[in-house]
Each structure stands twice: as structure tokens, then as C-alpha cells.
Amino acid sequence: MSEDFRKTAPAPLAPVAFHLSNPHEEILENGLRLVIFEDPKLPLVSFRLFFRMGDSGEPADAVGLNSALTAMLSEGTENYSSRQLAEEIERLGAHFSANSGSDTTSLSASSLSLYTSDVLRLMAEMILRPTFPEAELDLYRRNTVEGLKFQRSQANFLAEEQVSRIIYGDHPYSIVSPKAEDVNKLTREMLVAQRDRVFIPNNGVFIIVGDVERDRVVREIEEVFAGWEPGEIPRFDFPPIPERTGRSLTIVDRKGSAQANIVLANPAFARPHDDYFRAIVMNQILGAGASSRIFMNLREEKGYTYGAYSKFDLRRLGGAFEATAEVRTAVTADSLKEFFYELNRIRDERVPENELRDAGNFLTGVFPIRAETQEGLTNFIVQQQVYQLPADYLQTYRERIGEVTVEDVATAARKYVQPDKMAIVIVGDAEEILPQAREYASDIEIFDTEGNRLDPADYGRPKAAPAADLTGEWDLKIDFQGQQIPVSLRLQQTDGKLSGSLESMLGEGVIENGILTGTSFSAVAVTELQGQRLELSLEGTVETDGLRGSLSAPMIPMPLDFTGQRK
């Protein structure tokens, strides 16, 4: 029997018909918009009440206030303590969450349809009658401050912080997180004022998807939210998003890091835009998935990374194009070369018809899969309402994808992929990265992990010979909640570079590219935990009788102090 059929992929199946009816929409007397999609297939309901005001609408002197507001909604109301509220939600088997984003503030819930009335009652309680107890607010402040310390140990956060600062300038979108001093000054009075400013019914949309009877649920909403009066919708005059005129290189210095987290970014467009479908098809070809050009180049062909991608981060008032990868420090320059090769190729060369067809097939095929779940459909309706997209946006989504042409892809690439105006942000060991990346931009800046600006002239200079010798085996004692945890450290020192291994309760980690300067050292031990790559970072000094320093890891909220003695 001939095996030739194995050499040719089978023809694709005919597209599966997908029809999505229009939801019911109406506006209550107080201005609250209701969007109800009746779906009786399963006895489940998803609820999403959102307001068209988010973190960008915070007072300038109250960064983090909106996040605190949403976190505190479940910590006590006029009729329930924090514990009583949690017990009531558990009794219903429901799920509640509140979220704060750049453009919106929302309260979400899901439950069996049997408990629709109870869920609506609790949502009204949390929106209309939160009390923000002082004890719970104090706990929130303390937990959040500790969380901020952990946040700064994450390379992805450090990259996002710099990208947002560069792309959005003085616009509120540039702020990705509060500082400890912002959190510590939050008061109950500030939360009450923000609640009144955000929770305005005539600036809100209540979306309900699932097994409900429309007229009944409308009556229940009117009853439980009775007395909720409309208010004046705040107006904002934000600074414009800056235009870029050239490339820049920003490095966040994490001494001894074994990898470099690369983000290339340039301004794009706001979400409600006619180019949206052209842009997402173009990006599907370029870097949206595991079959895209960037992924196939940097991972499959070159082996520089576990994954390399590109995306559009689009918001109501602006957006950005980003290409990202986490690579070994030693191949930073090679990775940048391949990134810019692909970014220029999508702009300069005509996309083959088969790539366009594959991208379109994927986007049109995955859309019904995402929309067939209640949560997925709710998310699509939220997007439609937040960005005030056309009424037939969901019904015509696949058709609009299919209309994108090769010329449309080229137009989108030339408009929104701008290699000559990229902000290059790299988180890693600046001493190792700067010589590799310097040629890509003349505008260079370096920051430490706390966001403090450093002098690039201090990097790349010849280092003095080390004044200490770390070669050998060391017994470390790590102070963890009053206990002394033993760790074994083996080091080999060559011309100020450190290699070796670190053995702890988390397993054995391999140390490469550690650095010793004078009596100060830094190193990263790379190990695996449950199949996932894990970095244990060590920083410290050599003292007369041993070592002293700190160890940090992604799962550790804050660095742990250690002391060490040579064996």
C-alpha cells in the first residue's frame, strides 16, 4: 500500500456554523444598563457588573486606591461581617471576585441558577453598603506592602513597569503598581469617597449570561438595587500619549541573573479602532502563538528560549505593540538580532497566502470555542460594552477576520510594528547585557530593581581583581521564621566569575555566571520544582569569618537572610 498520503496534510473540514443571537439590552431609570443573554443549556449563571472608570481615574495622590476599593468590598457590609459574607458565599457554592483595571472597575459572580436571587442580593450589599472596617483595612495594607516586596523580585513586573513608563509617559496608564508609601496612607474615608465616585449606576453596565428568565431578573435587580441614585460621571483631561522618534535601550539590573527578559514595545492604537481585525491577523502570523514566526525562529530553530511571542495590549485610550521572550543571558544579542529580523520581515515582505489562511482559520475557529462557555461569552460581551463596539460585533467577528487580505496585513505591520522606534527593555545582569545590546540604541538608561536610575558609565569597565576567595564548600544557615534552614553551597571562582551548585530543601541548583567584585558576590542557582524552572538568587558579602547575605525566590514573599561558614 502506498504511503504517499502521509506526505500531504488532509484538507480542512468545512467551517462549522456558529450563530450567536443578540442579548437583551435595556436601561433602568437610574441609568444602569442591563445586558441579559438567556442561555438555558446549563443551570448556571455568570454575573458581571462593571463601571467605566478604573485605575486611570484615581486621584493623582492616591495610587492604588481603586485596587484597595475592590479588595475591601468583601471585607464587611452593613449587614454582614467579613466572615459572615464568606460563609454565605460558601453556602451558595458561588464564586465572587472584584477587579480593578486601567479602564474599568468590576464585581463578578457565578453560581447555580437556583441561587440567582441570593447572588443579586449579595452583589447589591457589596456595591451599596460596604463598610470598609478599619481592622480589615489595616490587614490589607500590611499584606499588600509585603506583596509589593515579592512583586519586585519578578522580572516580568520589572519589565512591565519600565515599558509602561516609556510608552505612556505622563498618562495614568504609565502606573502599574502603587508604592509602599501609597498603600500605607490609604484611609477608610478615601475608600468611601472612591466608592461614591466609581459606583455610579449611569456609568455602569450589568451583564448576566445564563439560565435566567429575563423579566424576572430585571425585576429582582430593580428591587435589590432600589434607591441607587444616578450621579455625575467624572470627566478627565489626561496628558497625551507621547510619540516616539527613535529607539531606546532600558536595562533593569539584576546582578547574576541567568536569563534576560526582553520586551520590545512601541505605541499602537486604542481598542475601538477600524484596524483591529487587520492588526490581530497580522500578529497571529508574527508572534501570537506556537506556530508563529517569532516562536518558530527563536525557540524551534535557534533554541534561545522556551517561548517568544508578540501581542497588542489595547486599552480604551491607547495601546502598545509588544514582542517578548526570556532568553539565556549569553544569547541576548543573538535574540535581539532575530527579533528585529522578524519585525522587519513582516513589514517588508508580502505574507504568503497560506500563512494568511492559517492565521484566519485559527482565529475564526477558536472564536466559537471561547464563546461557547458562559464565562467566555461574558468576557466578549464585556469587551463589547467597555469599548462601545458595534452592536453586531460578536455576530460579524468571524466574517471580519475572513475579510482581511494580504495587503491589509502589510498595512497593519507598517503602521503598528515600528522597529526604528522600539523601546527595548531588558531585565537581567546589566554588566553582561549592555555590551551585547549597546549597538541597538544610542539612548541608554539603566535602573536597579527598586526603580532608581543608575549611571550607564559605571558598567562595562574593567573590574578590579577580587579581594576575596570563595572557592570551596560552604555551610549556609537561612533564617526562616525563626528556624535555621541548612543549605550546602559549592563554589568555583575564576577571574571574578563564580560557578558551582547549591543544595537545599528545594533540590540542587546549578550556579553559572555568578559574580564576585571585591568582597561582594551575587549568583543565581537554577533548579526545577515540579517540572518548572526555578531561580534562587543569592546576594551577599565575604566577611572575615564567613559569608553573610540574602536568598530570594519567586515563591518567597521577601528575601531570607543567611550566614555561612567554610567547611
N, C-alpha and C positions, 0 to 999 in steps of 0.2 A: 504494500500500500504506500502510495506517495505521501511524503511528509511535507510537501511544499506549502500546504495550507498553514503550517506553523510559522512561516516567514512573513505572513501578512495579517495585520490586525483585523478582526472582524468589523464589518460595517456597524456604525452606531444604530441603536434602536430608534424608532420613531419617537418624537417628543411625547411625553405623557401629558394629556390635557390637564390643565390646572385652572380652576375657576375660583375666584375669591369675591364674594359678594361685598357690597358696601355696608359698613356698620351704620347703625342708627346714631344720629347726632342731634342734640338739642341744647339750648342754653336756658338755664334756670333764671328766675327773676333776679337773683343776686349776681348774675354774670358768669357763674360756673358752667363751663362747657362739659357736657356728658357725651362720651363716645362708647356705645354699647354694641358689642359683637356677640350675638346669640349663637352659641355652639353647643348643642345638647349631646354631642357624641360621647362625652365622658362627664361624670358628675363632679366636675372640678371648675373652679373659678379663679381667675387672676385679676387682681385689682392694682391700678397704678394711678395715684393722684399726684400730679406734678404741677409746679409753678414755674412760669417763665422768668425766673430770677435765680441766679446761682452765686457761686463764689465771686464772680466778676462784679457783683453788685454789693459786695461787702463794703462797709466804711473803710476808708484808707488806713485808719489807725486801729483796725480790728481784724487783722488777717487771722483766718481760722475760725471766725465766729460762726459761719454757716455750717461748717463741719461739726462744731460743738452743738449747734441747734439740733441737727438731725440725730446726733448721737444721744442727746438728752431726751428725745421725745418718748422713749420707752422707759425712762427712769422715774416715772411718777406723774400722776394726773390728779385732778380734784377728787376723783372717786376711786383711784387705785394707787397703792404704793408700787414701787418698782417690782417687788416680789409678787404682789397680787396680780399685776399686769402679766408678768411672765407665766404665772400659774394659769391664768385664764387663757392665754395663747396656747399653752401646752395642752390644756383640757380640750381645746378645739382641734388640736392637731394641725394648727395653722402655722404659717411662716410669715413673719413681719420683718421688714427692713426699711431703713430710711437712708437716703443718699444725697450727697451734695456734690454737684458737678460745676463745670465752668458756667453753664448757661441755665441750669435747672436745679431745683430742689424737689425731692420726691419722697413719697411714702408708698411702699409697695406691700402687698399681702397676697397670699394664696391659700386656698382651703377647699374642702369638700363643699359642693353647692348647698348641702344641708345647713351649713353654718354661715350662709351669706349675710343674714341679718346681724348675727353676732360680730362678724368681721367689720361690717359697716359701722356698727356701734363703737367698736374699739378704735377704728380709724378716726371717727369724729372726736372721740375722747382725746386722742393724741394730738390732733390738729387744733382743737378748740380749747382744750383745758389742761395743757401741760403745766406743771408747777415748778420744774427745774429745782429740785431740792438741793440745798447747799452742800449736804454731805455727799450726794451723788456727783455734784459738780466738782467738788474737791477731788474725789476719786478719779473723775475723768481727766482733770488737769494733770494729776500725778502720773496716771497711766500713759497719757498722750506724750508727756515730756520724755518718759522712758522710751516710748515708741520712736520718738524723733532721733534718739541716740542710735537705735538699731537701724533706722532708715538711712543714716549717713554711712553705714557700713556696706550699703548696697550700691554696686556700681551702676545699675540701671537708674536708680534715683539720681545719683550724681550727674549722670549724663543728661537726664531729662531736665534737671534744674538748670544746667547751662544752656541747653538747646532752647528752652522756653525764654530764658533771659535774652538770648541773642536774637531770636526770631521775633519776639513780641515787644521788646523794648520797654517803654513805659506803660503799655497796655496792661490791664489786670491779668490777662492770660499769661503773663510772664511769671506769675507767682504760682508755684506748685505746692508749697507747704509753708505753714507758719513756722516761726522760731519759738524756742522755749519761752522767751520773754513775752511773745504774743499770747501764748496759751495761758501763762501764769496770771495775766492781767484780766482774763475773762471773768465777768461777774454775772450774777443772776439777772440784774437789771439790763445788761447788754443783751442777754438771750431773750428776755421779754420784748424788748424793743425790736429785735430782729425778727421774732415770730410775727409781730404785728406788721412789719414791713414786707415780709415774704408771703405769708399765708393770706393772700387777698383772693377771694373767690373769682372775681372778674379777671384775674391774671392766671387762673388755674384751669386744668383740664383733668377730668376724672375718666379714666379708661377702664372698662370692665369687659373681660372676654371670658366666655364660658357658658355653663349651663344655668342661665338665668332667664327669667321672664321679664321682658323689658319694662312694661308699665309698672309692674310691682316693684322692681328695683329702683325705678325713678321715684316712686312714692316714698320708699324707705330712705333714700338719700335726702329727700326734702325734709323728712321727719327728723332724722338724726342730726342733720346739719342746720336745723331750724335756728334762726337768729343770727346766722353768719352773714354779716353785712358786707357789701362791696366797699372797696376803698380806692384811694388814689394810687395808680400804678406809678412807681418811681421811674424817672427818666434819667438817663446817664449820658454824659458827653465824654466818651473815652478818648484818650490820645490815639492817633492813627498808628497802625502797624508799620514799622519802618521799612523802607525799601533798601535792598542790599545792592551794593555796587561792585563787590568783589568777594573773593574767597577769604576765609579766616580760619585759623587753627587755634583751638582751645583744648588744653590738656589739663585734666584733673589728676594731680599726682598722688598715686597710691604706691608708695615705695615697696618694692619687692613683689608686686603683683605678677602672677604668672601669665596673665592674659590682658589683652587690651579690648575694651568695649568701645566700638566705633559707631558713631552716628553721623551721617551726612544729612544736612537739612537745608531747605530753602522755603520761603513763604509760598503758599499756593493760593487757595480761594476759600471763601466761606461756603458752608454746606448748601444753602439754597442757590444753586448755580446751574446754568444750562450745560456746562461742560462736565457735569458729574459723571454721566454714563461713559463718555469718551475717556475720562481720566481713569475710572476703575477698570475698564477693559485694558487700557494701556498698562496699568500697574499689575494686572493679573499676568500679563506677559512678562513684565520686567522682574517682579520680585514678590508677588503676593503669596506664593505657595511653594511646595517642594518640587514642582516641575518648572518653576520659573527660571529665567536666565541667570539672575544673580545667585540663586541657590545652586543651580547646576554647575556654575562656574566655580564659586568659592568653596563649596563643600564637595560636590561629587567629583569635579575634575582636579581641583587643587588641594583639597583636604585641609584647608586652613581653619575650618570652623565646623561646629555641629549644625549651624543653620545661619543663613544670610537672607534678609528679606527687605522689602520696601513697602511703604504704606502711605496713605493720606490721612492725616489727623485733622479732621474738619470740624469746625465749630460754627456757631451762629454768626459770628462777626469776623471770622478769619480762619486760616488753616495753614498747614505746612505739609510738605512732602518730606519723607524721611527714609533713609536706607540704613540698615543696621546689621551688625554682626559682632560676635565675641570671638576673638582670634587669639592665637598664641602671640605673645609679645614679639617674638623674633620675626614673625611674618607680617607685622603691621604695615610696612612699606609695600610689600607684595600685595596685601589685601586692598590697600588704597588704590594701587595700580589697576587691579581687576574691577573694583567698584567703578572707577572713572571710565574704564573701557566700556563697561555695560551701560553706564549712564549716557555716554556719548553715542554709543551704537544705537540705542533706542531712538535717539533724536535724529541721527544722520542717515540711517539705513531704513529702507522700506521693510516693514514687517511682512514676512511671508503669509500667504492666505491660510496655511494650515495652522500657524500659531494663533492667528486671529480667530479661526474657527474653534480651536481647542479652548481658548480663553472664554469665548462666548458660550460654548456648550457647558463649561463648568459653572459659570455664573448663572445661567438660566436653569441649569439642572439642580444646583444647590438651593436656589431660592425657595421652591416649594417644600423642600425638606426642612428648611429653617422656619417656614411659615406654618407648617402643619401642627406644631406644638403650640399650646396656649401661650407659653412664655415667649416663644419666638414671634408669634403673631402680635402679641402685646408690644414687644420691642419695636417691631416695624411700625405699628400704629403710633407709638410714642415718637419715633423719628419723624413721621409724617406731621404730627401735631406740633412738635417742638420747632421744626424748621418751616412750618406752614407750607408744606409741599402740596402740589395739586391734588384734588380730590380723587383722581384716578391713578395716583402714583403707584399703589400696590398692584392694581389691576393691569397696568401697562408696563410694569417693571421689565418683564422678560422681552416684551416687544421692543422696548427702548434699547436693551442690550443688543438685540439682534440687528438693530439699525446701524450700529457702529461700524464704520468702514476703515480700511487701511489708512486712508487719508485722515480720518478723524483721530486715529491713534497717533499719527505723526504730528498732527496739530497739538494734541494734548501733551505729547512729550516735549515739543519745543517750547510750549508755554509754561509747563509746570515742573519740568526737570531741568535745572539750571546749574550745570557743573561748574561754570565760571563764577557763580555767586554762592557756592555752597558754604555753609558753616560746618566746618569739620570739628567734631567734638570727640575726644578720646579720653577714656578713663583708664589709667594704668600707671606704670612706672615711667615718669616723665624723663628720667635720665636715659632710659632705653628707647623711649618713643620719639623724643624730639629729634634726634639725628635722622631717624627714618622718615619722619613726616615733614620736616622743615621745608623741603622743596615744594610742597603743595600749597603754601601760602606765605606771604610776607608779613601779614598781620598775625602775630603770635601772642598768645597770653596763656599763663599757667596759674592754676588755683590749687590750694590744698583742699582736703575733703570737707573742711568747715566753710568753704566758700571764700576764703581770704586770698587776695591776689598776691602772686609771687613774682619774682623778677626772672624772666627767661634767661638773663645773662648769667645767672647762677648755675645754669645747667649746661652740661656738655664740656665743662672744664676738666682738665686732668685732676684726678684726685690724689691727695697725699697718701703715702703708704700707710696702711693700717697700723695703729699703735697697739693693737691687741691681737691675741691669737685665740681663735675659737675652735680650732681643730681638736677633735676628740669626742668623748661621750659625756653627756650631762644629765643629771637627775633634776628635773623641774618639779616644783610643787605649786599647783594652781589653786588659788583661794576661791572656792565656790561655796557661797552661803555658809561660811564658817568652817568648811571642811577643806582639807588639803588633798587635792587630787594629784596622784603621781603621773608624770609624763616623762618618757625617755627621749632624749634628743641626741642625735649623732650628726656631727658636722665635719665637713672637709673645707678648708679655706685655701683659696688660690688667688693671689693678687687682688684681694679685697672682695672676691666673689665667694659665696657660700653655696654648698650643696650638701645633701645628706638625707636624713629621714627623721620623722617624728612619730612616736608610737604612743597612743592614748586610748581611752575607752572607746573612741570613735573609729579606731583602727589605725593602720600605719599609713602615713602620708609621705610622699616623695617631695623633697625640697630641691628646687632648681632656681638659679638666678637670684639667690639671696645676696644681700649687700652688707659689707662692713666698712664703715667710714669712721676712722679714729676709734672711739670706743662705742659707737652707736651701730646697731645692726637692725636689719629687717629682713624677713623671709616669709614665704608662703608655702605651706605644706599642702599638696593636692592629694586628696584621697577620694574614695567613693563610699556613699552611705545609701543603702537600699537602691543601688543602681544609679544614683545621681552623683554628679561631680560635686565635691565639697572643698572649699578653700578654708584653711585655718591660717590666719595671719598672725605673725609674731613681730613685735617691735620691742626693743629694749636697749640696755647698755651693759657693757662689761665693767664690773667693779673689781676691786682688789681681790675679794674672796669668792667671786662668782658672778651670776647674772641677775638682772632684775628687769622686768618689763611687763607687757600685757599681751594676751591672746584674744583674738576675736574670730567669730564665725557667723554665718548668716542666721543660724538658729539661736544664737546667744544675744539677748536683748542689749547687753552692754559689755565692753571688754572686761576680761578677767585678769587680775594681777597675778604674776608669778615670780618666784625666786628660783635660782638654780645653783647647783654645785657641780664641779667637775668630778667625775668618777675616779 
